[in-house]
Amino acid sequence: MITGRYRASWESDVRRAGPVIVAEVGTRAPQGRRLEFGFVGVDSLGRHYAQRPFPHLGPAVAAFGPLLVRELGRAVSEEL
């Protein structure tokens, strides 16, 4: 069943760590790693899986990572 909870679980945070600006994007949803990398075996609840990977974060970072770094650099330059 598609509920939108996984999509809504993604968060982003940008903060200063001394002289460095740190940006984090991620989810704490338990299915995040399983969706990205797949899973074959029995989980902690005894359920059997043969779930193929559905890469979504890796390809997004590859496609938009350079743009994100460039935009963050520009935002930091404007603040300094």
Biopython code that builds the backbone (N, CA, C, O; Angstrom):
import numpy as np
from Bio.PDB.StructureBuilder import StructureBuilder

atoms = [
    (1, "MET", "N", (0.839, -1.164, 0.000)),
    (1, "MET", "CA", (0.000, 0.000, 0.000)),
    (1, "MET", "C", (0.901, 1.249, 0.000)),
    (1, "MET", "O", (1.839, 1.330, 0.793)),
    (2, "ILE", "N", (0.630, 2.189, -0.854)),
    (2, "ILE", "CA", (1.369, 3.438, -0.930)),
    (2, "ILE", "C", (0.694, 4.463, -0.032)),
    (2, "ILE", "O", (-0.471, 4.809, -0.231)),
    (3, "THR", "N", (1.445, 4.950, 0.971)),
    (3, "THR", "CA", (0.869, 5.897, 1.934)),
    (3, "THR", "C", (1.528, 7.268, 1.876)),
    (3, "THR", "O", (0.938, 8.254, 2.319)),
    (4, "GLY", "N", (2.738, 7.348, 1.338)),
    (4, "GLY", "CA", (3.476, 8.603, 1.310)),
    (4, "GLY", "C", (4.323, 8.832, 2.548)),
    (4, "GLY", "O", (5.028, 9.837, 2.634)),
    (5, "ARG", "N", (4.266, 7.908, 3.517)),
    (5, "ARG", "CA", (5.038, 8.089, 4.749)),
    (5, "ARG", "C", (6.544, 8.044, 4.506)),
    (5, "ARG", "O", (7.294, 8.817, 5.104)),
    (6, "TYR", "N", (6.988, 7.141, 3.632)),
    (6, "TYR", "CA", (8.427, 7.062, 3.346)),
    (6, "TYR", "C", (8.905, 8.358, 2.707)),
    (6, "TYR", "O", (9.918, 8.922, 3.121)),
    (7, "ARG", "N", (8.192, 8.822, 1.720)),
    (7, "ARG", "CA", (8.571, 10.077, 1.059)),
    (7, "ARG", "C", (8.588, 11.236, 2.057)),
    (7, "ARG", "O", (9.483, 12.080, 2.016)),
    (8, "ALA", "N", (7.615, 11.276, 2.937)),
    (8, "ALA", "CA", (7.539, 12.347, 3.933)),
    (8, "ALA", "C", (8.609, 12.218, 5.015)),
    (8, "ALA", "O", (8.854, 13.177, 5.748)),
    (9, "SER", "N", (9.249, 11.058, 5.131)),
    (9, "SER", "CA", (10.239, 10.841, 6.185)),
    (9, "SER", "C", (11.589, 11.485, 5.871)),
    (9, "SER", "O", (12.439, 11.564, 6.757)),
    (10, "TRP", "N", (11.809, 11.937, 4.662)),
    (10, "TRP", "CA", (13.093, 12.529, 4.280)),
    (10, "TRP", "C", (13.233, 13.915, 4.891)),
    (10, "TRP", "O", (12.297, 14.715, 4.883)),
    (11, "GLU", "N", (14.427, 14.183, 5.424)),
    (11, "GLU", "CA", (14.706, 15.455, 6.071)),
    (11, "GLU", "C", (16.026, 16.015, 5.556)),
    (11, "GLU", "O", (16.877, 15.276, 5.061)),
    (12, "SER", "N", (16.182, 17.311, 5.677)),
    (12, "SER", "CA", (17.461, 17.939, 5.344)),
    (12, "SER", "C", (17.832, 18.901, 6.459)),
    (12, "SER", "O", (16.970, 19.453, 7.142)),
    (13, "ASP", "N", (19.137, 19.089, 6.626)),
    (13, "ASP", "CA", (19.634, 19.971, 7.658)),
    (13, "ASP", "C", (20.920, 20.610, 7.157)),
    (13, "ASP", "O", (21.796, 19.912, 6.646)),
    (14, "VAL", "N", (21.046, 21.903, 7.293)),
    (14, "VAL", "CA", (22.271, 22.623, 6.953)),
    (14, "VAL", "C", (22.689, 23.381, 8.194)),
    (14, "VAL", "O", (21.898, 24.113, 8.788)),
    (15, "ARG", "N", (23.964, 23.193, 8.586)),
    (15, "ARG", "CA", (24.449, 23.875, 9.789)),
    (15, "ARG", "C", (25.937, 24.171, 9.658)),
    (15, "ARG", "O", (26.634, 23.623, 8.804)),
    (16, "ARG", "N", (26.384, 25.033, 10.512)),
    (16, "ARG", "CA", (27.796, 25.395, 10.554)),
    (16, "ARG", "C", (28.476, 24.530, 11.611)),
    (16, "ARG", "O", (27.975, 24.384, 12.726)),
    (17, "ALA", "N", (29.615, 23.964, 11.250)),
    (17, "ALA", "CA", (30.434, 23.196, 12.186)),
    (17, "ALA", "C", (31.819, 23.834, 12.172)),
    (17, "ALA", "O", (32.716, 23.388, 11.456)),
    (18, "GLY", "N", (31.979, 24.887, 12.973)),
    (18, "GLY", "CA", (33.221, 25.664, 12.933)),
    (18, "GLY", "C", (33.289, 26.405, 11.611)),
    (18, "GLY", "O", (32.351, 27.113, 11.245)),
    (19, "PRO", "N", (34.394, 26.249, 10.889)),
    (19, "PRO", "CA", (34.531, 26.951, 9.608)),
    (19, "PRO", "C", (33.873, 26.206, 8.440)),
    (19, "PRO", "O", (33.941, 26.659, 7.298)),
    (20, "VAL", "N", (33.249, 25.084, 8.723)),
    (20, "VAL", "CA", (32.693, 24.226, 7.676)),
    (20, "VAL", "C", (31.167, 24.279, 7.709)),
    (20, "VAL", "O", (30.561, 24.300, 8.780)),
    (21, "ILE", "N", (30.560, 24.300, 6.536)),
    (21, "ILE", "CA", (29.110, 24.189, 6.425)),
    (21, "ILE", "C", (28.791, 22.729, 6.115)),
    (21, "ILE", "O", (29.335, 22.150, 5.175)),
    (22, "VAL", "N", (27.913, 22.150, 6.909)),
    (22, "VAL", "CA", (27.549, 20.738, 6.757)),
    (22, "VAL", "C", (26.096, 20.651, 6.328)),
    (22, "VAL", "O", (25.217, 21.244, 6.953)),
    (23, "ALA", "N", (25.847, 19.902, 5.251)),
    (23, "ALA", "CA", (24.479, 19.665, 4.787)),
    (23, "ALA", "C", (24.231, 18.163, 4.812)),
    (23, "ALA", "O", (25.023, 17.382, 4.284)),
    (24, "GLU", "N", (23.126, 17.770, 5.429)),
    (24, "GLU", "CA", (22.761, 16.356, 5.501)),
    (24, "GLU", "C", (21.352, 16.163, 4.968)),
    (24, "GLU", "O", (20.452, 16.962, 5.230)),
    (25, "VAL", "N", (21.184, 15.093, 4.220)),
    (25, "VAL", "CA", (19.869, 14.713, 3.707)),
    (25, "VAL", "C", (19.718, 13.223, 3.989)),
    (25, "VAL", "O", (20.632, 12.441, 3.730)),
    (26, "GLY", "N", (18.566, 12.837, 4.519)),
    (26, "GLY", "CA", (18.386, 11.417, 4.785)),
    (26, "GLY", "C", (17.041, 11.111, 5.398)),
    (26, "GLY", "O", (16.182, 11.977, 5.563)),
    (27, "THR", "N", (16.894, 9.832, 5.732)),
    (27, "THR", "CA", (15.676, 9.340, 6.349)),
    (27, "THR", "C", (16.045, 8.357, 7.442)),
    (27, "THR", "O", (17.055, 7.659, 7.355)),
    (28, "ARG", "N", (15.223, 8.313, 8.460)),
    (28, "ARG", "CA", (15.389, 7.294, 9.506)),
    (28, "ARG", "C", (14.389, 6.159, 9.299)),
    (28, "ARG", "O", (14.292, 5.249, 10.122)),
    (29, "ALA", "N", (13.662, 6.221, 8.213)),
    (29, "ALA", "CA", (12.672, 5.172, 7.937)),
    (29, "ALA", "C", (13.390, 3.832, 7.766)),
    (29, "ALA", "O", (14.397, 3.757, 7.063)),
    (30, "PRO", "N", (12.885, 2.786, 8.396)),
    (30, "PRO", "CA", (13.581, 1.498, 8.366)),
    (30, "PRO", "C", (13.711, 0.899, 6.970)),
    (30, "PRO", "O", (14.620, 0.104, 6.729)),
    (31, "GLN", "N", (12.830, 1.259, 6.055)),
    (31, "GLN", "CA", (12.902, 0.671, 4.724)),
    (31, "GLN", "C", (13.886, 1.384, 3.802)),
    (31, "GLN", "O", (14.097, 0.938, 2.674)),
    (32, "GLY", "N", (14.494, 2.484, 4.254)),
    (32, "GLY", "CA", (15.385, 3.265, 3.398)),
    (32, "GLY", "C", (16.537, 2.453, 2.827)),
    (32, "GLY", "O", (16.713, 2.397, 1.610)),
    (33, "ARG", "N", (17.318, 1.828, 3.692)),
    (33, "ARG", "CA", (18.467, 1.031, 3.221)),
    (33, "ARG", "C", (18.008, -0.168, 2.410)),
    (33, "ARG", "O", (18.634, -0.520, 1.410)),
    (34, "ARG", "N", (16.925, -0.793, 2.830)),
    (34, "ARG", "CA", (16.435, -1.971, 2.126)),
    (34, "ARG", "C", (15.998, -1.619, 0.704)),
    (34, "ARG", "O", (16.255, -2.376, -0.233)),
    (35, "LEU", "N", (15.343, -0.479, 0.546)),
    (35, "LEU", "CA", (14.943, -0.056, -0.788)),
    (35, "LEU", "C", (16.156, 0.273, -1.650)),
    (35, "LEU", "O", (16.224, -0.141, -2.807)),
    (36, "GLU", "N", (17.106, 1.006, -1.101)),
    (36, "GLU", "CA", (18.275, 1.435, -1.871)),
    (36, "GLU", "C", (19.146, 0.265, -2.301)),
    (36, "GLU", "O", (19.571, 0.198, -3.454)),
    (37, "PHE", "N", (19.416, -0.669, -1.371)),
    (37, "PHE", "CA", (20.390, -1.726, -1.624)),
    (37, "PHE", "C", (19.794, -3.115, -1.815)),
    (37, "PHE", "O", (20.500, -4.043, -2.209)),
    (38, "GLY", "N", (18.518, -3.263, -1.544)),
    (38, "GLY", "CA", (17.901, -4.586, -1.624)),
    (38, "GLY", "C", (18.171, -5.382, -0.357)),
    (38, "GLY", "O", (18.962, -4.972, 0.492)),
    (39, "PHE", "N", (17.504, -6.526, -0.239)),
    (39, "PHE", "CA", (17.698, -7.368, 0.938)),
    (39, "PHE", "C", (17.248, -8.777, 0.611)),
    (39, "PHE", "O", (16.140, -8.994, 0.122)),
    (40, "VAL", "N", (18.126, -9.734, 0.890)),
    (40, "VAL", "CA", (17.791, -11.144, 0.733)),
    (40, "VAL", "C", (18.067, -11.814, 2.056)),
    (40, "VAL", "O", (19.183, -11.753, 2.572)),
    (41, "GLY", "N", (17.044, -12.458, 2.610)),
    (41, "GLY", "CA", (17.221, -13.143, 3.878)),
    (41, "GLY", "C", (16.012, -12.982, 4.766)),
    (41, "GLY", "O", (14.924, -12.620, 4.317)),
    (42, "VAL", "N", (16.227, -13.258, 6.032)),
    (42, "VAL", "CA", (15.168, -13.193, 7.036)),
    (42, "VAL", "C", (15.434, -11.980, 7.917)),
    (42, "VAL", "O", (16.544, -11.811, 8.421)),
    (43, "ASP", "N", (14.429, -11.141, 8.105)),
    (43, "ASP", "CA", (14.623, -9.958, 8.939)),
    (43, "ASP", "C", (14.418, -10.298, 10.406)),
    (43, "ASP", "O", (14.153, -11.448, 10.757)),
    (44, "SER", "N", (14.542, -9.290, 11.260)),
    (44, "SER", "CA", (14.466, -9.510, 12.705)),
    (44, "SER", "C", (13.080, -9.964, 13.168)),
    (44, "SER", "O", (12.927, -10.468, 14.281)),
    (45, "LEU", "N", (12.074, -9.783, 12.311)),
    (45, "LEU", "CA", (10.722, -10.235, 12.664)),
    (45, "LEU", "C", (10.402, -11.605, 12.083)),
    (45, "LEU", "O", (9.279, -12.092, 12.214)),
    (46, "GLY", "N", (11.398, -12.235, 11.435)),
    (46, "GLY", "CA", (11.207, -13.566, 10.869)),
    (46, "GLY", "C", (10.591, -13.587, 9.477)),
    (46, "GLY", "O", (10.210, -14.649, 8.983)),
    (47, "ARG", "N", (10.491, -12.434, 8.844)),
    (47, "ARG", "CA", (9.925, -12.375, 7.492)),
    (47, "ARG", "C", (11.014, -12.661, 6.466)),
    (47, "ARG", "O", (12.146, -12.196, 6.600)),
    (48, "HIS", "N", (10.665, -13.423, 5.451)),
    (48, "HIS", "CA", (11.625, -13.800, 4.400)),
    (48, "HIS", "C", (11.504, -12.819, 3.236)),
    (48, "HIS", "O", (10.406, -12.508, 2.775)),
    (49, "TYR", "N", (12.671, -12.336, 2.768)),
    (49, "TYR", "CA", (12.680, -11.369, 1.674)),
    (49, "TYR", "C", (13.653, -11.790, 0.585)),
    (49, "TYR", "O", (14.686, -12.406, 0.847)),
    (50, "ALA", "N", (13.301, -11.446, -0.616)),
    (50, "ALA", "CA", (14.206, -11.499, -1.765)),
    (50, "ALA", "C", (13.921, -10.216, -2.546)),
    (50, "ALA", "O", (13.470, -10.245, -3.691)),
    (51, "GLN", "N", (14.200, -9.095, -1.891)),
    (51, "GLN", "CA", (13.842, -7.793, -2.444)),
    (51, "GLN", "C", (15.009, -7.234, -3.250)),
    (51, "GLN", "O", (16.113, -7.055, -2.736)),
    (52, "ARG", "N", (14.743, -6.967, -4.503)),
    (52, "ARG", "CA", (15.761, -6.383, -5.368)),
    (52, "ARG", "C", (15.975, -4.921, -4.976)),
    (52, "ARG", "O", (15.071, -4.276, -4.446)),
    (53, "PRO", "N", (17.188, -4.399, -5.242)),
    (53, "PRO", "CA", (17.437, -2.986, -4.929)),
    (53, "PRO", "C", (16.609, -2.053, -5.806)),
    (53, "PRO", "O", (16.316, -2.355, -6.963)),
    (54, "PHE", "N", (16.247, -0.939, -5.240)),
    (54, "PHE", "CA", (15.583, 0.140, -5.970)),
    (54, "PHE", "C", (16.363, 1.417, -5.674)),
    (54, "PHE", "O", (15.933, 2.252, -4.878)),
    (55, "PRO", "N", (17.537, 1.559, -6.338)),
    (55, "PRO", "CA", (18.382, 2.713, -6.048)),
    (55, "PRO", "C", (17.665, 4.020, -6.363)),
    (55, "PRO", "O", (17.176, 4.220, -7.475)),
    (56, "HIS", "N", (17.608, 4.901, -5.380)),
    (56, "HIS", "CA", (16.980, 6.198, -5.595)),
    (56, "HIS", "C", (17.826, 7.312, -5.005)),
    (56, "HIS", "O", (17.889, 8.393, -5.590)),
    (57, "LEU", "N", (18.474, 7.095, -3.878)),
    (57, "LEU", "CA", (19.321, 8.134, -3.307)),
    (57, "LEU", "C", (20.640, 8.244, -4.078)),
    (57, "LEU", "O", (21.053, 9.344, -4.443)),
    (58, "GLY", "N", (21.292, 7.123, -4.324)),
    (58, "GLY", "CA", (22.568, 7.139, -5.042)),
    (58, "GLY", "C", (22.479, 7.844, -6.391)),
    (58, "GLY", "O", (23.288, 8.730, -6.668)),
    (59, "PRO", "N", (21.514, 7.474, -7.241)),
    (59, "PRO", "CA", (21.386, 8.167, -8.522)),
    (59, "PRO", "C", (21.041, 9.648, -8.379)),
    (59, "PRO", "O", (21.480, 10.464, -9.190)),
    (60, "ALA", "N", (20.265, 10.003, -7.361)),
    (60, "ALA", "CA", (19.927, 11.414, -7.153)),
    (60, "ALA", "C", (21.160, 12.210, -6.755)),
    (60, "ALA", "O", (21.352, 13.335, -7.218)),
    (61, "VAL", "N", (22.002, 11.630, -5.893)),
    (61, "VAL", "CA", (23.233, 12.316, -5.490)),
    (61, "VAL", "C", (24.163, 12.465, -6.687)),
    (61, "VAL", "O", (24.774, 13.517, -6.875)),
    (62, "ALA", "N", (24.271, 11.419, -7.493)),
    (62, "ALA", "CA", (25.129, 11.494, -8.680)),
    (62, "ALA", "C", (24.641, 12.565, -9.648)),
    (62, "ALA", "O", (25.448, 13.276, -10.248)),
    (63, "ALA", "N", (23.333, 12.683, -9.801)),
    (63, "ALA", "CA", (22.766, 13.639, -10.757)),
    (63, "ALA", "C", (22.765, 15.068, -10.220)),
    (63, "ALA", "O", (23.031, 16.010, -10.967)),
    (64, "PHE", "N", (22.469, 15.237, -8.942)),
    (64, "PHE", "CA", (22.267, 16.587, -8.406)),
    (64, "PHE", "C", (23.300, 17.022, -7.377)),
    (64, "PHE", "O", (23.282, 18.173, -6.942)),
    (65, "GLY", "N", (24.197, 16.132, -6.980)),
    (65, "GLY", "CA", (25.218, 16.481, -5.996)),
    (65, "GLY", "C", (26.051, 17.691, -6.397)),
    (65, "GLY", "O", (26.204, 18.616, -5.600)),
    (66, "PRO", "N", (26.599, 17.707, -7.627)),
    (66, "PRO", "CA", (27.389, 18.872, -8.029)),
    (66, "PRO", "C", (26.583, 20.172, -8.004)),
    (66, "PRO", "O", (27.110, 21.216, -7.618)),
    (67, "LEU", "N", (25.334, 20.122, -8.403)),
    (67, "LEU", "CA", (24.481, 21.314, -8.354)),
    (67, "LEU", "C", (24.272, 21.756, -6.907)),
    (67, "LEU", "O", (24.333, 22.949, -6.609)),
    (68, "LEU", "N", (24.028, 20.813, -6.019)),
    (68, "LEU", "CA", (23.823, 21.136, -4.610)),
    (68, "LEU", "C", (25.069, 21.782, -4.019)),
    (68, "LEU", "O", (24.970, 22.785, -3.312)),
    (69, "VAL", "N", (26.245, 21.216, -4.303)),
    (69, "VAL", "CA", (27.490, 21.776, -3.784)),
    (69, "VAL", "C", (27.690, 23.194, -4.312)),
    (69, "VAL", "O", (28.087, 24.088, -3.566)),
    (70, "ARG", "N", (27.418, 23.393, -5.587)),
    (70, "ARG", "CA", (27.570, 24.724, -6.192)),
    (70, "ARG", "C", (26.617, 25.733, -5.545)),
    (70, "ARG", "O", (27.023, 26.853, -5.231)),
    (71, "GLU", "N", (25.372, 25.349, -5.347)),
    (71, "GLU", "CA", (24.390, 26.247, -4.757)),
    (71, "GLU", "C", (24.694, 26.547, -3.302)),
    (71, "GLU", "O", (24.521, 27.681, -2.854)),
    (72, "LEU", "N", (25.145, 25.545, -2.556)),
    (72, "LEU", "CA", (25.523, 25.787, -1.173)),
    (72, "LEU", "C", (26.714, 26.734, -1.107)),
    (72, "LEU", "O", (26.752, 27.629, -0.263)),
    (73, "GLY", "N", (27.687, 26.537, -1.997)),
    (73, "GLY", "CA", (28.842, 27.436, -2.060)),
    (73, "GLY", "C", (28.424, 28.865, -2.341)),
    (73, "GLY", "O", (28.945, 29.805, -1.739)),
    (74, "ARG", "N", (27.492, 29.023, -3.247)),
    (74, "ARG", "CA", (27.002, 30.362, -3.587)),
    (74, "ARG", "C", (26.263, 30.981, -2.391)),
    (74, "ARG", "O", (26.436, 32.164, -2.099)),
    (75, "ALA", "N", (25.454, 30.192, -1.715)),
    (75, "ALA", "CA", (24.718, 30.698, -0.549)),
    (75, "ALA", "C", (25.682, 31.123, 0.558)),
    (75, "ALA", "O", (25.476, 32.154, 1.199)),
    (76, "VAL", "N", (26.730, 30.334, 0.781)),
    (76, "VAL", "CA", (27.710, 30.681, 1.805)),
    (76, "VAL", "C", (28.446, 31.951, 1.419)),
    (76, "VAL", "O", (28.673, 32.813, 2.268)),
    (77, "SER", "N", (28.823, 32.082, 0.160)),
    (77, "SER", "CA", (29.522, 33.289, -0.314)),
    (77, "SER", "C", (28.675, 34.534, -0.099)),
    (77, "SER", "O", (29.194, 35.588, 0.269)),
    (78, "GLU", "N", (27.373, 34.414, -0.326)),
    (78, "GLU", "CA", (26.479, 35.560, -0.146)),
    (78, "GLU", "C", (26.364, 35.950, 1.324)),
    (78, "GLU", "O", (26.152, 37.120, 1.644)),
    (79, "GLU", "N", (26.502, 34.971, 2.216)),
    (79, "GLU", "CA", (26.388, 35.245, 3.653)),
    (79, "GLU", "C", (27.672, 35.831, 4.228)),
    (79, "GLU", "O", (27.640, 36.506, 5.257)),
    (80, "LEU", "N", (28.793, 35.579, 3.575)),
    (80, "LEU", "CA", (30.075, 36.068, 4.116)),
    (80, "LEU", "C", (30.287, 37.457, 3.690)),
    (80, "LEU", "O", (31.304, 38.060, 4.034)),
]
sb = StructureBuilder()
sb.init_structure("model")
sb.init_model(0)
sb.init_chain("A")
sb.init_seg("    ")
for serial, (resi, resn, name, xyz) in enumerate(atoms, 1):
    if name == "N":
        sb.init_residue(resn, " ", resi, " ")
    sb.init_atom(name, np.array(xyz, "f"), 0.0, 1.0, " ", f" {name:<3s}", serial, name[0])
structure = sb.get_structure()
